[in-house]
Amino acid sequence: MKRFLIEREIPGAADLTEADLAAIAQKSNAAMASLGVPYTWITSFVAGDKIYCLHESDDEDAIREHARRGGFPANVVSVVANEFGPHTAG
């Protein structure tokens, strides 16, 4: 599966409560389960008016269908070309 970075523009995202985020997570989980294809939500980050999500799927169509079924935007969907961090410095 490929990894995708998804940028979701949600005005006031940084002000969402734990209960709001839990409700979004429930909608996301239900949307994933309904797809019927391999799909994994890795994690999400809230920053300002955006939520950035890291998901795994075979293709972008599944990413966009997940967003449609969940009722949340997928303003930018990018395939992750590579990953690195302190552990890759050698």
Secondary structure, DSSP 8 states (H G I E B T S, - for coil): -EEEEEEEE-TTGGG--HHHHHHHHHHHHHHHHHH-S-EEEEEEEEETTEEEEEEEES-HHHHHHHHHHHT----EEEE------GGG--
